Each structure stands twice: as structure tokens, then as C-alpha cells.
């Protein structure tokens, strides 16, 4: 019959094996914490996209002839 040895007195390898058996899996759930960006904070990339959109509107929507007559 084997004697029971407490976990803290076991070798590191035996402790690791014991605790790995106790651990379960997360399954489909991803344990990484996700945060939603605040709408109040400044986002440089969002600002760049807005400026590109305005640039396209000026290129496509306005005629150069209209500006030359003034």
C-alpha cells in the first residue's frame, strides 16, 4: 500500500502533474478579457478615415470649372 504524501512535500514535477489533472478546459469560451473602446477617447485612425472620406467627396462631387469662375 502506498503512503499518501502531501502535495507540498511532493516534487515539482509531481505537483505539476497533480494540478494539471485538477484543471479543466474552457471549452468554446476564450478567457481573454476584451474591452470596448470608449467613444470619448481620441482615435487617430478613426480621424484619418474621416479625412479620407471628405477628400473623396471633394474629388468626386465638385467640378473644377465652378471654382475657376470666381
Wavefront OBJ file of the C-alpha trace (Angstrom):
o trace
v 0.000 0.000 0.000
v 1.285 3.446 -0.972
v 1.590 6.112 1.653
v -0.094 9.416 0.980
v 2.409 12.249 0.596
v 1.052 15.794 0.938
v 1.168 17.930 -2.160
v 3.579 20.498 -0.758
v 6.101 17.745 0.034
v 5.974 16.226 -3.446
v 8.464 17.043 -6.176
v 7.745 19.943 -8.525
v 7.034 17.509 -11.346
v 4.527 15.570 -9.213
v 2.860 18.807 -8.066
v 2.551 19.980 -11.649
v 1.013 16.669 -12.702
v -1.472 16.765 -9.800
v -2.618 20.329 -10.512
v -2.855 19.735 -14.264
v -5.337 16.902 -13.591
v -7.480 19.249 -11.483
v -7.593 21.956 -14.135
v -10.473 21.884 -16.571
v -10.790 23.323 -20.043
v -12.540 26.499 -21.066
v -14.228 24.707 -23.962
v -15.524 27.161 -26.552
v -15.081 30.151 -24.256
v -11.989 32.291 -24.805
v -10.742 33.562 -21.408
v -9.024 36.651 -22.848
v -10.527 39.849 -21.488
v -11.916 42.163 -24.132
v -12.606 45.840 -23.672
v -14.926 48.102 -25.617
v -13.187 51.317 -26.700
v -14.682 54.455 -25.215
v -16.394 56.834 -27.612
v -14.962 59.834 -25.768
v -11.300 58.975 -26.328
v -9.378 60.239 -29.341
v -8.780 57.630 -32.034
v -6.241 58.711 -34.628
v -7.211 56.011 -37.132
v -10.876 56.991 -36.986
v -9.904 60.602 -37.715
v -7.808 59.537 -40.727
v -10.709 57.563 -42.199
v -12.974 60.566 -41.818
v -10.474 62.814 -43.647
v -10.102 60.305 -46.500
v -13.871 60.234 -46.938
v -14.009 64.044 -47.127
v -11.171 64.026 -49.677
v -13.061 61.602 -51.918
v -16.193 63.759 -51.736
v -14.239 66.803 -52.888
v -12.639 64.859 -55.732
v -15.839 63.265 -56.956
v -18.541 65.760 -56.085
v -17.255 69.212 -57.064
v -16.358 70.477 -60.525
v -13.138 72.387 -61.026
v -14.910 74.727 -63.506
v -17.104 76.050 -60.700
v -14.044 77.149 -58.704
v -12.322 78.758 -61.717
v -15.176 81.154 -62.492
v -14.734 83.029 -59.271
l 1 2 3 4 5 6 7 8 9 10 11 12 13 14 15 16 17 18 19 20 21 22 23 24 25 26 27 28 29 30 31 32 33 34 35 36 37 38 39 40 41 42 43 44 45 46 47 48 49 50 51 52 53 54 55 56 57 58 59 60 61 62 63 64 65 66 67 68 69 70
